[in-house]
Amino acid sequence: MTAVVPVGHYLGPIHDEAAGQVRFRVRVGREPEPLDTAVEAAVWLAAHSHPDLPPGTVWTRERVLGLLPDPAGAVDAFATLLRDGLLAEVDDGFADRYRVVPLTFGVGWQYDESGFALGTEGRRVSVGAPVLAVWERGADFATLRQACADADPRAPAAALAAMVAELHRLLAVSAVYVDVAPVATLDAATSR
């Protein structure tokens, strides 16, 4: 079972009154990318999961498609988004190709008995200290792996595993978004 995540930061709808269409855009890196159809937008949004995700649940292609009213009709849109880089599979190289960027809304984080609460009023998720440490560093580093290494220099693999395990819960409440690593970082990693 391979987890799937949406890539990019939601920018909102574009109303084309002449064509009578609404398209949606996300920013990937520095470029705005369109979600060309309502089905693509539905698949991309479903890939964020939902806030009540039980711990340990892997958010897979099947789960994403299962949320949609016409899963069979969304198969092509899923494939297109994956091909175009608006969806990504969480594999061994994921942490080197992507970064997880925090989004701060409203109250930010507060400590409660279950961990550190991230998100806005009514849309919060509680996480442990390792995930909070990676979340805090997400915008400061070019890759998720680098943020994890800085968050816990003695156990970066544990920090990465914790962040990946919580990633969909964070996506569901818009506490983070997944973005591509800057091209210069990818070029340096592939030249080794």
N, C-alpha and C positions, 0 to 999 in steps of 0.2 A: 504494500500500500504506500503510494507516494503522495505526500501532501502537496497541495497546489495553493499558491497565493496570488492575489492580484498585484500587479506591478504598476506603480504610479500614484500620483496624488490627484484626487478628483477636483476638477475645475468647474464643473457644472454644465448645464444645458446651453446649447446654441439654438436659438429659434430662427429657422429659415422660413419666413412667412411666404415668400414667393413660391417655394417648393412645398409649403405646407408640412414641413418636417421639423422634428426636434432631434438634434444629434447631441451627443455627450462627449466631453473631452476630459482627458487626464493628462497630467504632465509627467513625462518619463525623462529623467535627467533634466535637461533644460528645454526640451521640446514638447509642445502640446501634441497629443496623439488623439485622433478621433475614435470613438466607439460608434461605428457607422450605422448600426441598426439598434432597434430597441432590444432585440434578442441579445446582441453583444453586450449592451449595457446591463441587462438583467444577469447575464452570466458573470460579468466582471463584478457586479455588486454582490452576487451570491457567493463569490469566492472569498468574501470577507468573513463568512460564517455568521454566527449569531451570538449574542452576549451570554446566553445560557448554555454554552457548549460544555458538556461534561469533561472533567479532567481526563487527559489521555486520549481523547477523540482525535483521530487523524482526519483532517479536512481534505478529502480526496475528490477526484473528478466525479465519481459517482455521487458523492454527497452534494457537490455543487449542482450537478444536473438534477438531482432529486428534489431540490428546492423549487425548481421551475415548473410552471404549469404544463409545459410541453417539453419534457426532457429529450425526447427524440429529435425535436426540431432545434434544440440548442446544441446538438453534437457538433455541427459544422461551425457554429459561432465559437464554441470552446476551442476547436482546432485552430481557427483563424487567430484568436487571441493568443494562444500559445505560440503559434508561428510568428506573430507580429511582436512578441515580447511584452504583451500586456497581462499575461499570466506566466507564472514560472513554477516549475516543479522543484521541490525542496530535496536536493540530492547532495552528494558529498561536496560538490563544488559551489553550492548555493552561497555559502558564507563568503566566498571570494569574488563572486560576480555581483552581489547585491549588498545593499546596506539597509538598515532599518532606521528610519528617521522619525523622531518623536514629533507628535503634534500636540501642542498645548492648548487646551480649552478650559475656560472657566477657572475652577478651583485648583487645577493641577493635581498634585498628589497630596494625600493626607495619610497619616499612619492610623490604622485601626487594628483591632485584634487579629485580623486575618492577613495582614500584610500592609503594603503600601497601596493606597487607592489612586488609580490614575483615571483621568477622564473628567467629564462634566457632570453636573447634577443630573441624576437619572440615567447616566450612561457611564458607569464606572466599572473598573475591574481591579481586583486586589492581586498584587504580585509580591513575590519574595524579594529579598535584598539583591540577589544576583541579577534578576531581571530588571529591577529598578536601576542598578548600576549600568547595565548595558543600555537601557532606555535613555538614561541621562547622557550617554556618550555617543549616541547614534548619529547625530549631526556633525560630530567632531572628527569622525574617521571615515575614510573612503570605503571601507568594507565592514560587513558585520563581524568578520573574523578579527579585524583590528580593534573594533570596539570591545569585543569580548576579551581580547588579550589585555587591554588597558583596564577593563572593569575588574578582572581577576587574574593578575599575572601568574599566580601560582597554579591556577586551574582554569585556563581559558576554555578547554574543551567542555568542562562542566557548565561554565557560563553560557557557552553556545548552545548546549543541549537544553538548558533551562529556558533560554530565549526562544528557541525553536518550538519547544513544548507549549509555550504561552503565546506564541505569535498570533494565532487566529483569535484568541480572546482579546488581544490588544487591537487587532484590526477591526474586530466587531464593534468596538466602542470608539473607533477613530483616535486611539491613543498613539498610533504609529501608522506609517505607510512604508511600503517596500519600494525602494528605488534602485536603479542600476548603479553599479560602482562607476566612478569616473573613468573614461576611456584610458587615460594615462596609467591608471592603476591596473587595468586589465592588460594593457600592453606590457607592462613590467612583469606581471605575473606569468604571462605566456612566453616571455623571452628567456626565462630561467631554464 
